[in-house]
Amino acid sequence: MWSTQFPHAIHIVEPGFGRSLANSDFLRRYAKRLLRAAHSERSSEALPVLRRIVAMQVTPEISVAELHPLRRSLQLKHVLHTLAREVGFASWELCARQVDARPSALLDRYRLELGMFRDFETNWFPDMAAAQGWQREHGGYLIAYGTQAVAILAH
């Protein structure tokens, strides 16, 4: 059976993103990284971030296609607000005050995006309910990823 605990031997892809970092500091650093990607001339880097901003209705009056040529006008506050909404807060101001009291597992989705679990096998599921059913039989550390879930398979 796979371990249901956080894998201790994670691969650190980006320095400064370890689990010992306060949640609010992690989100600030991650937001800066996403902002650089949003400003990129390469659509393959910019579009995933722009889609997230639009999906979280940070710019509700504008579509991804309309935002793309305006992406250089995006500021850190837009990305911070996006991340706050992704983790369940209405605004970055509220998130910044309360997120440090939450478990660091709240940010495991972003650690997954940074490649910190790339040393482990993964098993993807359409939703958390399916993942939890599989976990009861096989184990694995579960991470919610939007509406999907992923099991990190570590011994």
Secondary structure, 3 states (H helix, E strand, C coil): CECCCCCCCCCCCCCCCCCCCCHHHHHHHHHHHHHHHHHCCCHHHHHHHHHHHHHCCCCCCCCHHHHHHHHHHCCHHHHHHHHHHHCCCCCHHHHHHHHHHCCHHHHHHHHHHCCCCCCCEEEEECCHHHHHHHHHHHECEEEEECCEEEEEECC
